[in-house]
Amino acid sequence: MAGAAPQLDKGLGLGHVFCISSGAMISSGLFVLPGLAYAIAGPGVVWAYMLAGLLAATGALSIAELTTAMPKAGGDYFFAMRAFGPGVGTVAGLLSWFALSLKSAFAVVGMAAFARLVIHLNGQLAGGVLCVAFVALNVLGVREAARVQVFLVVGLFAILAMYILVGMSQLRAELLIPFAPHGPGSIFIATGFVFVSYGGLLKVASVAEEVRDPGRVIPVGLVLSLGAVMVTYTLAVMVTSGVVEAHVLKASLTPLSHGGQMILGRFGYVVLSAGAILAFVSTANAGIMAASRYLLALSRDRLLPPPLSRVNVRFRTPHVALAITGAVMLFSLFVSLKVLVEAASVVLILTYMLSCLSVIVLRESGLQNYRPAFRSPVYPWVQIAGIVGFGFVLFEMGVEAYLISATLILAGFLCYWFYGRDRVMQDTALLHLIERITARELVTGTLEAELRQIVHERDEVVRDRFDQLIEEGLVLDIEDPVELDEFFRLAAEPLQERVHEDAATLAAALKAREAQGSTALNPTLAVPHVVLKGSGILEILVVRAREGIRFSDEAPAVQVVFVIAGTMDERNSFLSCLAAVAQIAGGKRFLHRWTNARGPQGLKDVVLLADRARHG
């Protein structure tokens, strides 16, 4: 349509999703943090990485469900906004944007540090140049940035596989004993400290709008990525702890490089340092790509200024949001490493907790248009375990973590209070849940409408004539038992103005057609129809009869009725509508959704979102 705003490019497939997520995780979390975490937990750092991965799995399953239900730019912000409202959404979005920007800045700092081991460079100057380069790459296009990501991740996994395979044969058992020299509590503290290592999963959620077939690609990509990275982390940290002396490891900011030197000499040191640089490049690249989408989504919802939602006409990328993210990363180059790690870890833990809680609220809200293509297994126990586990780890991190959390949450809330509060009124899943519990009318239906549109976009649905007839058609919701003749009279009244025929004549025609043979297609579905005089008329009346209508002895309690009235020239369209009705009513959960639909629009949504073949 002329004048329409340019849309984000759907250029990402399964390989891109895997590499964006994996590349975003394998960087500082593996090439810098093991030494700092070893100082906290000793050899128990291996368990810390494994526990952090298991906790991340609960969040990953929740994120996969939410993302397949709402594959939109902004990831966890978009979910939080729809689940809890603009206040919580603004805080969540800005926290995630800030965390991913800090994590990317952390990667740039690490990259510059490793580069100085090979060549003499000014670290901050090199980091600044790299930030600008990554912003430019992402402005040029998401596919171009993702292709670079694939190359980086393949090279990275090859180097780490060599390190693990060679290192396993040289492990020294005495270096792994005692496993928890500082007590079990130190392992949990280290778990929270290294949790930032699994932040890359959020980056996939934030670029979900640019993924092809997100209902299939995103959950598969997330599960494969988390599994591969968790195994790689655990084995690589075990090798490092088992070949590097404790006094060297706990003071090292280049732990894997020291491990490489122990097992392969100078060659190993150089190769692992090169691998670290690849990892940092991939994290910084994916981080800028993902973080910018939070600003885009917040701006789309009018919680941040409009320029941040601009999409470049030529490259179809959010160039303004990318530039702002790059600027924050440049500023972060002057922040201490410890603050970067703690701030990013705290925010990511809070974000994962919110994702688990969002799944619970959205499922329990009764929203009929919340239709994730992937559903988290063992609901709600996975989410409850995640919330409790994240809370425990956050508690173990201590007072400094609380102060960072409170400061960042306050900053996000102030941004909402002074800018977004007067600009946005949002129907939320939480209101639907409260309404369900209290039986009070609190919601406006805007969230259901938005979810319906998102599902159509996700499944790339092209509206056909049947969709149009349903959207523009009439709905009759009958509460009490009704006889067949009375039903025909009730159906004819709303249709008479649409088809230019008086109600009595229309009811008589429906009755006469029924006398020729029952229009019930099965015990619960009927499609009574009538041929009209004239031309160019085709109307559908959607009817729910809660107590049932007796169409015949074989169909004594019909609850689903589609009354079709049309002229002879619309015969082909009538047959298409009949085929569409048969497909929809044959769906596995159709009758359950039909029975529980809320009001006329809810009934239409059950039909519009049903799986069926469409003909443009």
C-alpha positions as CSV (number, residue, x, y, z in Angstrom):
1,M,0.0,0.0,0.0
2,A,1.3,3.4,-1.0
3,G,2.7,5.4,1.9
4,A,2.9,2.4,4.3
5,A,5.8,2.3,6.7
6,P,8.6,-0.1,5.6
7,Q,8.4,-3.5,7.4
8,L,11.3,-5.4,9.0
9,D,12.8,-8.0,6.6
10,K,11.9,-11.7,7.3
11,G,15.4,-13.0,6.4
12,L,16.3,-15.4,9.3
13,G,16.1,-19.2,9.1
14,L,16.9,-22.0,11.6
15,G,20.7,-21.7,11.0
16,H,20.6,-18.0,11.7
17,V,18.5,-18.4,14.9
18,F,20.9,-21.1,16.2
19,C,24.0,-19.0,15.4
20,I,22.6,-15.7,16.7
21,S,21.7,-17.4,20.0
22,S,24.8,-19.5,20.3
23,G,27.2,-16.7,19.2
24,A,25.5,-14.4,21.7
25,M,26.1,-16.8,24.5
26,I,29.6,-18.1,23.8
27,S,31.9,-15.1,24.5
28,S,32.8,-13.4,27.7
29,G,30.9,-16.0,29.7
30,L,33.4,-18.6,28.6
31,F,36.6,-16.7,27.7
32,V,36.7,-14.3,30.7
33,L,34.3,-15.3,33.5
34,P,35.6,-18.8,34.4
35,G,38.6,-17.4,36.2
36,L,36.5,-14.9,38.2
37,A,33.9,-17.5,39.0
38,Y,36.7,-20.0,40.0
39,A,37.8,-17.5,42.6
40,I,34.3,-17.7,44.0
41,A,33.6,-21.4,43.9
42,G,36.8,-23.2,43.0
43,P,36.3,-26.4,40.8
44,G,32.6,-26.2,41.7
45,V,32.5,-23.5,38.9
46,V,31.7,-26.5,36.6
47,W,28.5,-27.1,38.5
48,A,27.7,-23.3,38.5
49,Y,27.7,-23.3,34.7
50,M,25.5,-26.4,34.6
51,L,23.0,-25.1,37.1
52,A,22.9,-21.7,35.3
53,G,22.1,-23.6,32.1
54,L,19.3,-25.7,33.7
55,L,17.8,-22.5,35.1
56,A,18.1,-20.9,31.7
57,A,16.2,-23.9,30.3
58,T,13.1,-23.0,32.3
59,G,13.2,-19.5,30.9
60,A,14.0,-20.7,27.4
61,L,10.9,-22.9,27.3
62,S,8.8,-20.0,28.5
63,I,10.4,-17.6,26.0
64,A,9.9,-20.1,23.2
65,E,6.2,-20.4,24.0
66,L,5.7,-16.6,24.2
67,T,7.7,-15.9,21.1
68,T,5.8,-18.4,19.0
69,A,2.5,-16.8,20.2
70,M,3.8,-13.2,19.6
71,P,6.8,-13.2,17.2
72,K,7.3,-9.4,17.4
73,A,10.3,-7.2,17.7
74,G,11.1,-6.5,21.3
75,G,10.9,-10.1,22.6
76,D,10.3,-10.2,26.4
77,Y,9.3,-6.5,26.5
78,F,6.4,-7.3,24.1
79,F,5.3,-10.2,26.3
80,A,5.5,-8.2,29.5
81,M,3.6,-5.3,28.0
82,R,0.7,-7.5,26.9
83,A,0.7,-9.5,30.1
84,F,1.1,-6.8,32.7
85,G,0.6,-3.4,31.1
86,P,2.7,-0.5,29.9
87,G,4.3,0.3,33.3
88,V,5.9,-3.2,33.7
89,G,6.5,-3.4,30.0
90,T,8.5,-0.2,29.9
91,V,10.7,-1.3,32.8
92,A,11.2,-4.8,31.3
93,G,12.0,-3.4,27.8
94,L,14.5,-0.8,29.0
95,L,16.1,-3.3,31.4
96,S,16.6,-5.9,28.6
97,W,17.8,-3.3,26.2
98,F,20.3,-2.0,28.8
99,A,21.4,-5.5,29.8
100,L,22.0,-6.6,26.2
101,S,23.8,-3.3,25.4
102,L,26.1,-3.9,28.5
103,K,26.7,-7.5,27.5
104,S,27.7,-6.4,24.0
105,A,29.9,-3.7,25.5
106,F,31.4,-6.3,27.8
107,A,32.2,-8.3,24.6
108,V,33.9,-5.3,23.0
109,V,36.0,-4.8,26.1
110,G,37.0,-8.4,26.1
111,M,37.7,-8.3,22.4
112,A,40.0,-5.3,22.8
113,A,41.8,-7.0,25.7
114,F,42.5,-10.1,23.7
115,A,43.5,-8.2,20.7
116,R,46.2,-6.4,22.8
117,L,47.7,-9.9,23.4
118,V,48.4,-10.2,19.7
119,I,49.0,-6.6,18.6
120,H,49.5,-3.3,20.5
121,L,46.3,-1.3,20.5
122,N,44.6,1.3,22.6
123,G,41.7,-0.8,24.1
124,Q,39.0,2.0,24.2
125,L,39.9,3.3,20.8
126,A,39.7,-0.2,19.3
127,G,36.4,-0.8,21.1
128,G,35.0,2.4,19.8
129,V,35.9,1.6,16.2
130,L,34.4,-1.9,16.6
131,C,31.1,-0.5,17.9
132,V,30.8,1.8,14.9
133,A,31.6,-1.1,12.6
134,F,29.0,-3.4,14.1
135,V,26.3,-0.7,14.0
136,A,27.1,-0.1,10.3
137,L,26.9,-3.8,9.5
138,N,23.5,-4.1,11.2
139,V,22.1,-1.1,9.4
140,L,23.0,-2.7,6.1
141,G,20.6,-5.6,6.8
142,V,19.7,-8.3,9.2
143,R,20.6,-11.1,6.7
144,E,24.0,-9.6,6.2
145,A,24.6,-9.4,9.9
146,A,23.3,-13.0,10.4
147,R,25.6,-14.3,7.6
148,V,28.6,-12.9,9.4
149,Q,27.2,-14.5,12.6
150,V,27.0,-18.0,11.0
151,F,30.7,-17.7,9.9
152,L,31.8,-16.6,13.3
153,V,29.9,-19.3,15.2
154,V,31.1,-22.2,13.0
155,G,34.7,-21.2,13.5
156,L,34.1,-20.8,17.2
157,F,32.6,-24.2,17.7
158,A,35.5,-25.8,15.7
159,I,38.1,-24.2,18.0
160,L,36.2,-25.2,21.2
161,A,35.7,-28.8,20.0
162,M,39.5,-29.1,19.4
163,Y,40.2,-27.6,22.9
164,I,37.8,-30.0,24.6
165,L,38.8,-33.2,22.8
166,V,42.6,-32.6,23.3
167,G,42.2,-31.3,26.9
168,M,40.1,-34.2,28.2
169,S,43.0,-36.5,27.8
170,Q,45.2,-34.2,29.9
171,L,42.9,-33.6,32.9
172,R,44.6,-33.7,36.3
173,A,42.2,-35.1,38.9
174,E,44.0,-33.4,41.8
175,L,43.1,-30.0,40.3
176,L,39.4,-30.8,40.5
177,I,39.5,-31.8,44.2
178,P,38.0,-30.6,46.6
179,F,35.1,-29.8,44.3
180,A,33.6,-27.1,46.6
181,P,36.4,-25.7,48.8
182,H,34.4,-22.6,49.8
183,G,31.2,-24.5,50.6
184,P,28.0,-25.3,48.5
185,G,26.7,-21.8,48.9
186,S,29.6,-20.5,46.8
187,I,28.4,-22.5,43.9
188,F,25.0,-20.8,43.9
189,I,26.7,-17.4,44.2
190,A,28.9,-18.3,41.1
191,T,25.7,-19.5,39.3
192,G,24.2,-16.1,39.6
193,F,27.5,-14.5,38.6
194,V,27.9,-16.5,35.4
195,F,24.2,-16.4,34.4
196,V,25.0,-13.6,32.0
197,S,26.6,-16.3,29.9
198,Y,23.1,-17.5,28.9
199,G,21.7,-14.1,27.9
200,G,21.9,-14.8,24.2
201,L,18.5,-16.6,24.3
202,L,16.8,-13.3,24.7
203,K,18.4,-12.0,21.6
204,V,16.5,-14.5,19.5
205,A,13.2,-13.4,21.0
206,S,13.9,-9.8,20.2
207,V,14.4,-10.4,16.5
208,A,11.5,-12.9,16.2
209,E,9.6,-10.6,13.8
210,E,12.4,-11.2,11.3
211,V,12.3,-15.0,11.5
212,R,10.7,-17.1,8.7
213,D,8.2,-19.7,10.1
214,P,8.8,-18.6,13.7
215,G,6.4,-21.2,15.1
216,R,8.8,-24.0,14.1
217,V,12.1,-22.3,13.8
218,I,12.3,-20.4,17.1
219,P,11.7,-23.3,19.6
220,V,13.9,-25.7,17.6
221,G,16.7,-23.1,17.4
222,L,16.5,-22.2,21.1
223,V,16.5,-25.8,22.3
224,L,19.4,-26.8,20.0
225,S,21.4,-23.7,20.9
226,L,20.9,-23.9,24.7
227,G,21.8,-27.7,24.7
228,A,24.9,-27.2,22.5
229,V,26.1,-24.2,24.6
230,M,25.5,-25.7,28.0
231,V,27.4,-28.9,27.1
232,T,30.2,-26.8,25.6
233,Y,30.4,-24.5,28.7
234,T,30.5,-27.4,31.1
235,L,33.1,-29.4,29.2
236,A,35.3,-26.4,28.4
237,V,35.3,-25.1,32.0
238,M,36.0,-28.7,33.3
239,V,39.0,-28.9,31.0
240,T,40.2,-25.4,32.1
241,S,39.8,-26.2,35.8
242,G,41.6,-29.6,35.3
243,V,44.7,-28.3,33.4
244,V,45.4,-24.8,34.9
245,E,46.8,-24.4,38.4
246,A,44.3,-22.9,40.8
247,H,46.5,-19.9,41.7
248,V,46.8,-19.0,38.0
249,L,43.2,-19.6,37.1
250,K,41.6,-17.5,39.8
251,A,43.6,-14.5,38.9
252,S,43.2,-14.9,35.1
253,L,41.0,-12.9,32.7
254,T,42.1,-15.2,29.8
255,P,41.4,-18.6,31.4
256,L,40.9,-20.6,28.2
257,S,44.0,-19.1,26.6
258,H,45.9,-20.3,29.6
259,G,44.3,-23.7,29.2
260,G,45.2,-23.8,25.6
261,Q,48.8,-23.0,26.5
262,M,48.9,-25.9,29.0
263,I,47.7,-28.5,26.5
264,L,49.1,-27.2,23.2
265,G,51.8,-24.7,24.1
266,R,52.1,-21.4,22.4
267,F,50.0,-22.6,19.5
268,G,47.1,-23.4,21.8
269,Y,47.4,-20.0,23.5
270,V,47.2,-18.2,20.2
271,V,44.3,-20.3,18.8
272,L,42.2,-20.0,21.9
273,S,42.9,-16.2,22.0
274,A,41.7,-16.1,18.4
275,G,38.7,-18.1,19.3
276,A,37.9,-15.6,22.1
277,I,38.1,-12.7,19.6
278,L,35.7,-14.6,17.3
279,A,33.3,-15.1,20.3
280,F,33.4,-11.5,21.3
281,V,32.8,-10.3,17.7
282,S,29.8,-12.6,17.5
283,T,28.3,-11.5,20.8
284,A,28.8,-7.8,20.0
285,N,27.2,-8.3,16.6
286,A,24.2,-10.2,17.9
287,G,23.8,-7.9,20.9
288,I,23.5,-4.7,18.8
289,M,21.1,-6.5,16.5
290,A,18.9,-7.6,19.4
291,A,19.1,-4.7,21.7
292,S,18.0,-2.2,19.1
293,R,14.7,-4.0,18.6
294,Y,13.7,-3.2,22.2
295,L,13.8,0.5,21.5
296,L,11.9,-0.1,18.2
297,A,9.1,-2.0,20.1
298,L,8.9,0.6,22.9
299,S,8.6,3.4,20.3
300,R,6.0,1.5,18.3
301,D,3.9,1.3,21.5
302,R,4.4,5.1,22.1
303,L,6.4,4.5,25.3
304,L,9.5,6.1,23.7
305,P,9.8,8.9,21.1
306,P,8.5,8.1,17.6
307,P,11.9,8.4,15.8
308,L,13.2,5.3,17.5
309,S,10.7,3.2,15.5
310,R,11.8,4.4,12.1
311,V,12.8,1.6,9.7
312,N,15.3,2.4,6.9
313,V,13.5,2.3,3.6
314,R,16.4,0.9,1.7
315,F,17.8,-1.7,4.2
316,R,14.6,-2.3,6.2
317,T,16.5,-2.1,9.5
318,P,15.8,0.2,12.6
319,H,18.7,2.6,11.9
320,V,17.9,5.1,14.7
321,A,17.5,2.5,17.4
322,L,20.8,0.9,16.2
323,A,22.6,4.2,16.4
324,I,21.3,4.9,20.0
325,T,22.3,1.3,21.1
326,G,25.8,1.8,19.6
327,A,26.1,5.1,21.5
328,V,25.3,3.4,24.8
329,M,27.8,0.7,24.1
330,L,30.5,3.4,23.5
331,F,29.7,5.0,26.8
332,S,29.8,1.5,28.5
333,L,33.4,1.0,27.5
334,F,34.4,3.3,30.3
335,V,32.5,1.3,33.0
336,S,34.3,-1.2,35.2
337,L,34.2,-4.9,34.2
338,K,32.7,-6.1,37.5
339,V,29.8,-3.6,37.2
340,L,29.1,-4.7,33.6
341,V,28.9,-8.4,34.6
342,E,26.8,-7.9,37.7
343,A,24.3,-5.5,36.1
344,A,23.8,-7.6,33.1
345,S,23.4,-10.8,35.2
346,V,20.9,-9.2,37.5
347,V,18.7,-7.8,34.7
348,L,18.8,-11.1,32.8
349,I,17.7,-13.1,35.9
350,L,14.8,-10.6,36.4
351,T,13.9,-10.9,32.7
352,Y,13.8,-14.7,32.8
353,M,11.6,-14.6,36.0
354,L,9.2,-12.2,34.2
355,S,9.0,-14.5,31.2
356,C,8.0,-17.5,33.4
357,L,5.4,-15.4,35.1
358,S,4.1,-14.0,31.8
359,V,3.4,-17.6,30.6
360,I,1.3,-18.3,33.7
361,V,-0.7,-15.0,33.4
362,L,-1.3,-15.4,29.7
363,R,-2.4,-19.1,30.0
364,E,-4.6,-18.5,33.1
365,S,-6.2,-15.3,31.6
366,G,-8.5,-17.2,29.3
367,L,-7.4,-15.3,26.3
368,Q,-8.8,-17.4,23.4
369,N,-6.5,-15.8,20.8
370,Y,-3.3,-16.6,22.8
371,R,-2.2,-19.5,20.5
372,P,1.5,-20.3,20.7
373,A,2.8,-22.7,18.1
374,F,4.9,-24.3,20.8
375,R,3.7,-24.9,24.3
376,S,6.1,-25.3,27.2
377,P,5.9,-28.8,28.6
378,V,5.0,-29.7,32.2
379,Y,3.2,-26.4,32.7
380,P,3.1,-24.7,35.2
381,W,5.8,-26.6,37.1
382,V,8.6,-25.6,34.8
383,Q,7.6,-21.9,35.2
384,I,7.3,-22.2,39.0
385,A,10.7,-24.0,39.3
386,G,12.2,-21.2,37.2
387,I,10.7,-18.4,39.3
388,V,11.8,-20.1,42.6
389,G,15.3,-20.9,41.2
390,F,15.9,-17.4,39.8
391,G,14.8,-15.9,43.1
392,F,17.1,-18.1,45.1
393,V,20.1,-17.3,42.9
394,L,19.3,-13.5,43.0
395,F,19.1,-13.8,46.8
396,E,22.5,-15.5,47.0
397,M,24.1,-12.7,44.9
398,G,23.9,-10.3,47.9
399,V,23.1,-6.6,48.6
400,E,25.0,-5.2,45.6
401,A,22.7,-7.1,43.3
402,Y,19.7,-5.7,45.0
403,L,20.9,-2.1,44.7
404,I,21.6,-2.6,40.9
405,S,18.2,-4.1,40.5
406,A,16.4,-1.3,42.3
407,T,18.3,1.4,40.5
408,L,17.6,0.0,37.0
409,I,13.9,-0.7,37.8
410,L,13.5,2.9,39.2
411,A,15.0,4.4,36.1
412,G,12.7,2.4,33.8
413,F,9.6,3.3,35.9
414,L,10.5,7.0,35.8
415,C,10.8,6.8,32.1
416,Y,7.3,5.4,31.9
417,W,5.9,7.8,34.5
418,F,7.1,11.0,32.8
419,Y,6.8,10.0,29.2
420,G,4.7,7.0,28.4
421,R,2.0,7.1,31.1
422,D,-0.3,9.6,29.3
423,R,0.2,8.2,25.8
424,V,-0.8,4.5,26.2
425,M,-3.9,2.7,27.4
426,Q,-3.3,-1.1,27.0
427,D,-5.7,-4.0,27.5
428,T,-3.6,-6.7,29.3
429,A,-3.7,-10.4,30.1
430,L,-3.6,-9.5,33.8
431,L,-6.9,-7.7,33.5
432,H,-8.4,-10.7,31.7
433,L,-7.2,-12.9,34.6
434,I,-8.7,-10.5,37.2
435,E,-12.0,-10.4,35.3
436,R,-12.0,-14.2,35.1
437,I,-11.6,-14.4,38.9
438,T,-14.0,-11.6,39.9
439,A,-16.5,-12.0,37.0
440,R,-16.3,-8.2,36.4
441,E,-16.1,-6.6,33.0
442,L,-12.7,-5.0,32.9
443,V,-11.3,-5.5,29.4
444,T,-11.9,-3.8,26.1
445,G,-11.0,-6.6,23.6
446,T,-8.0,-4.8,22.1
447,L,-5.6,-7.4,23.2
448,E,-7.6,-10.2,21.6
449,A,-7.7,-8.2,18.4
450,E,-4.0,-7.7,18.5
451,L,-3.3,-11.3,19.1
452,R,-5.5,-12.3,16.2
453,Q,-3.6,-10.0,13.9
454,I,-0.2,-11.4,15.2
455,V,-1.3,-15.0,14.6
456,H,-2.3,-14.1,11.0
457,E,1.1,-12.4,10.5
458,R,3.0,-15.3,12.0
459,D,1.2,-17.9,9.8
460,E,1.4,-15.5,6.8
461,V,-2.4,-15.9,6.4
462,V,-3.8,-14.3,3.2
463,R,-7.5,-13.4,3.8
464,D,-9.9,-14.9,1.4
465,R,-13.6,-14.3,0.7
466,F,-14.7,-16.5,3.6
467,D,-12.6,-14.5,6.1
468,Q,-14.2,-11.3,4.8
469,L,-17.7,-12.6,5.1
470,I,-17.0,-13.7,8.7
471,E,-15.4,-10.4,9.7
472,E,-18.2,-8.4,8.2
473,G,-21.0,-10.9,9.1
474,L,-23.6,-11.1,11.8
475,V,-23.4,-13.2,15.0
476,L,-26.3,-14.7,17.0
477,D,-25.6,-16.2,20.4
478,I,-28.6,-18.1,21.7
479,E,-28.6,-18.9,25.5
480,D,-31.8,-20.9,25.9
481,P,-33.2,-24.0,24.2
482,V,-35.0,-23.3,20.9
483,E,-37.1,-25.3,18.5
484,L,-36.1,-25.4,14.8
485,D,-38.9,-23.3,13.5
486,E,-38.2,-20.7,16.1
487,F,-34.6,-20.7,15.3
488,F,-35.3,-20.0,11.6
489,R,-37.4,-17.0,12.6
490,L,-34.6,-15.7,14.9
491,A,-32.0,-16.2,12.1
492,A,-34.1,-14.4,9.5
493,E,-34.5,-11.2,11.5
494,P,-30.9,-10.0,11.5
495,L,-30.4,-11.2,7.9
496,Q,-33.3,-9.5,6.3
497,E,-31.7,-6.1,5.8
498,R,-28.5,-7.6,4.5
499,V,-30.2,-9.8,1.8
500,H,-33.1,-7.4,1.0
501,E,-35.8,-9.9,1.9
502,D,-38.4,-9.8,4.6
503,A,-37.9,-12.0,7.6
504,A,-41.0,-14.1,7.2
505,T,-40.2,-15.0,3.6
506,L,-36.6,-15.8,4.5
507,A,-37.6,-18.0,7.5
508,A,-40.1,-19.9,5.2
509,A,-37.4,-20.4,2.6
510,L,-35.0,-21.8,5.2
511,K,-37.8,-24.1,6.5
512,A,-38.6,-25.3,3.0
513,R,-34.9,-26.1,2.3
514,E,-34.7,-28.1,5.5
515,A,-37.7,-30.1,4.5
516,Q,-35.8,-31.3,1.4
517,G,-33.1,-32.9,3.6
518,S,-31.3,-32.1,6.9
519,T,-28.6,-29.5,6.6
520,A,-26.8,-30.9,9.6
521,L,-23.4,-32.1,8.6
522,N,-22.8,-33.9,11.9
523,P,-24.4,-34.1,15.4
524,T,-23.1,-30.6,16.4
525,L,-22.8,-28.7,13.1
526,A,-25.4,-27.5,10.6
527,V,-25.2,-25.2,7.6
528,P,-28.8,-24.2,6.6
529,H,-28.8,-22.2,3.4
530,V,-31.2,-20.5,1.0
531,V,-30.9,-19.3,-2.6
532,L,-32.1,-15.7,-3.2
533,K,-33.4,-13.8,-6.2
534,G,-31.1,-11.2,-7.8
535,S,-27.3,-11.1,-8.0
536,G,-24.2,-10.3,-6.0
537,I,-25.5,-11.3,-2.6
538,L,-23.7,-13.6,-0.2
539,E,-24.1,-13.4,3.6
540,I,-23.1,-15.7,6.5
541,L,-24.8,-15.6,9.9
542,V,-22.7,-17.3,12.7
543,V,-24.8,-18.9,15.4
544,R,-24.0,-20.5,18.7
545,A,-26.8,-22.3,20.4
546,R,-25.6,-23.1,23.9
547,E,-28.4,-25.6,24.7
548,G,-28.5,-27.0,21.1
549,I,-31.1,-27.1,18.3
550,R,-32.7,-30.3,17.1
551,F,-32.2,-30.5,13.3
552,S,-32.9,-34.2,13.0
553,D,-32.8,-37.4,15.0
554,E,-29.1,-37.8,14.0
555,A,-28.3,-34.2,15.0
556,P,-30.4,-33.6,18.2
557,A,-28.2,-31.0,19.8
558,V,-26.6,-28.8,17.2
559,Q,-24.5,-26.0,18.8
560,V,-22.7,-24.7,15.7
561,V,-24.7,-23.1,12.9
562,F,-23.6,-21.2,9.8
563,V,-26.6,-19.8,8.0
564,I,-25.7,-18.9,4.4
565,A,-27.9,-16.8,2.1
566,G,-26.8,-16.0,-1.4
567,T,-27.8,-15.5,-5.0
568,M,-27.2,-18.1,-7.8
569,D,-24.2,-16.2,-9.2
570,E,-22.4,-16.7,-5.9
571,R,-22.7,-20.5,-6.1
572,N,-18.9,-21.1,-6.4
573,S,-18.2,-18.9,-3.4
574,F,-21.0,-20.7,-1.5
575,L,-19.3,-24.0,-2.1
576,S,-15.9,-22.6,-1.0
577,C,-17.6,-21.4,2.2
578,L,-19.1,-24.8,2.8
579,A,-15.7,-26.4,2.4
580,A,-14.2,-23.9,4.8
581,V,-16.8,-24.6,7.5
582,A,-16.3,-28.3,7.2
583,Q,-12.5,-27.9,7.7
584,I,-12.9,-25.5,10.6
585,A,-15.4,-27.6,12.5
586,G,-13.2,-30.7,12.0
587,G,-10.4,-29.1,14.0
588,K,-9.3,-30.9,17.2
589,R,-10.1,-28.1,19.7
590,F,-12.8,-26.3,17.7
591,L,-15.8,-27.3,19.8
592,H,-14.0,-26.5,23.0
593,R,-13.0,-23.0,21.7
594,W,-16.5,-22.5,20.4
595,T,-18.1,-23.3,23.7
596,N,-15.8,-21.1,25.6
597,A,-15.6,-18.1,23.2
598,R,-16.4,-14.8,24.8
599,G,-19.1,-12.9,22.9
600,P,-19.7,-12.3,19.2
601,Q,-16.1,-11.2,18.4
602,G,-14.8,-14.2,20.3
603,L,-16.9,-16.5,18.1
604,K,-15.6,-14.8,14.9
605,D,-12.1,-15.2,16.2
606,V,-12.5,-19.0,16.7
607,V,-13.5,-19.2,13.0
608,L,-10.9,-16.7,11.7
609,L,-8.0,-18.4,13.5
610,A,-8.8,-21.9,12.7
611,D,-6.5,-24.0,10.6
612,R,-7.8,-24.4,7.0
613,A,-6.8,-24.1,3.4
614,R,-7.2,-20.6,2.0
615,H,-7.7,-19.4,-1.6
616,G,-6.8,-15.8,-2.3
